[in-house]
Structure formats: structure tokens, C-alpha cells
Amino acid sequence: MTKKSQKEHEELMHYTNECGLHGIVASKTLWASHTAFANDAEEVVGFFHRVLPVILRPEFKKYIKASKAFAARVKAADHLGIDLFEDLLAKIVNKFEEAQRRAQDFYVFSTCTTEDPWISQNGLLSQWRGYGAGGGYAVVFDYKRLKSLLSVERKMYHEEGWAWGDVQYTLTDLSRTKDVVMRDHIREIKRAVYKYWSTSSIKDVYPAFESITVLSTMTKHKGFEEEKEVRMVISEPSVEIGADPRKATGKPYRKTHAYLRNGVSVPCIHLFEDQKLNALPIQRVIVGPHPEKLLRKRAVEILLRSHGINAAVLVSDTPFRGK
């Protein structure tokens, strides 16, 4: 997983609760959580259910048209009321999903971006609805400084892969996909899978796996589009496959941690834990809507100062009651 889709943003916003804010500031780390425990029920798997069939369907039709023997099988099944085309397509998609699940675990740290100056200073209402009931916070990071830290981070460990970039919300409508890197991945999947169907050589399909990995971890349902998410995705060998015994790089694997959320243990990794930073590149913190938001603003100012962080603290003007 080496290709990435990465626009240049000025800043990135991470919404969290009070515990999350304290953890980020005090530990000087960012926690990337396992995708299986994400709030989005379709995280990663949504790509296989909704997007991959859209990518593969035209190529499968093209292959059937080019193969008289296969076309005859599909036609014969159709006469029996069996949609062999869709049945085989679903099996192909399921095989890709199973292979990815068995091979890798994915950890994600999510941020949001915006070109709206008001949201930049006050936060996004949908995020306050998610975090604001108990009083949410938006930690705003300097993009270029964070990018510099991540470039160091990527060289420190023996990992399956890294991806960092803008989440895609329109891959079910491929004509609307403008991201050049994402379009390259789509073309690679089409090319490799069609070649595999034509040759039956399993090696011909291998190049598709990397592109499928990137797209599946960077795809989200259109209903989340207003978030304009920019995410970091780190892949590690799955528990089922295990660590590479050869590990030719000589670099260590990351340590896996966990935290409790609603009584459930959520696996995570801590970004920057071995860089021993003096502070994360925090530009400002926005205190979300809350009856005691001014008192919370003062508390955040003291928190930041006690950890050597010189950043502005703002109070959202969004009229959401919270608690």
C-alpha cells in the first residue's frame, strides 16, 4: 500500500471528547483505531459491497463477450432462471474481501478539512452533534508540520503499508471520481483482473490487491461527505497471518495498544510514540457548544500551557445545546 492521494491542506481538524483532548495533548501521540470498531458500519467492507462490483462489472461483461464458451454458459443459465453473471461476480468480490481480511488489519486516524472560514473557526455541526452532547473539542493541526512528522514515522517500522489522503465519497459513480491517483488504482484493478480472467494465472491478479487495499480504506458512504475527511491508514499483518518471520528490513513492528469505549476493548496504535516529541503541531483548539464552554475554554488554555503548547483556544458560536 504505497500509493496515496494527498492534497495540500493548510490545516486538519480532529473532533474528540474531553478524554481524547487530554490524551492527545499529554501523550503527544495520535491513536489510530482498528477499522472493525469504527462508527461507520460500512468502514472498509462498504467498498466491497457497493464499489468493487461497479468497477468489475464492465470488465466481466467484456470478458464474457470475448469468450464464446463462457458466454454460452451464462446464456444457458439464464434460460434456467439463474443469473450466473451476477452470481460469479459476487463470488469474485467475496474472494477479494476474504483475502484482504485474512491478510491485514487496518488502523485509522481521521481528521476533517474545510474551505469554509466559518467552519474553520467554529467547527462542523454534525461533528458537534456526535461529540457535543458531553462537550466536544476540535483539535486543529498544522498540515505541513504534521506531514513532516508522518514522513519520519513511515520510515521507523516494518509495516504492510501506509496511506494518507482525502476520503472518496463518489466511487460508486466512477465518472465523478476526479482524484488522479484513485483513477489510476481503478484502472489497475480493471487491467489486472481482466488479465487474470483471460489467463487463469493467479499471479496476474496480484497487482490488483494493492489498489483494492488503498481504495477500500479510502472509501466512505456519500452520507458522510460533508465531513471532508482526510485520513491516515496504517496496515499491519493480521492476527491470522502473523508477522513476517523474515522481516528483511530489520525494523520493528509497531506495538498494538487498546482502549475502552462503551465497555468494548478497541485495538489501536499510537502514532509518534517512539519519536519522543516535545509537542504535537497543534494550531488551535475549538471548544464545542456547551453550557460551560467559557469555563472549558479556560481549562483548555491551562492544559495547553502546562504542556508547552502555544495555541489559540476558540469557543464555537454554533447554537447547539449539548448538555
Buried (B, 14 or more C-beta within 10 A) or exposed (E): BEBBBBEEBEBBBBBBBBEBBBBBBEBBBBBBBBBEBBEBEBBBBBBBEBBBBEBBBEBBBEBBEEBEEBBEBBEEBEEEEEEBBEEBBEEBBEEBBEEBBEBBBBBBBBBBBBEEEEBBBBBBBBBBBBBBBEBBBBBBBBBEEBBEBBEEBBEEBBBBBBBBBBBBBBBBEBEEBEBEBBEBBBEBBBBBBBBBBEEEEEEBBEBBBBBBBBBBBBBBBEEBEBBBBBBBBBBBBBEEEEEEEEEEEEEEBBEBBBBEEEEEEBBBBBBBBBEEEEEBBBBBBBBBBBEEBEEBBEBBBEBBEEBEBEBEBBBBEBEBEBE
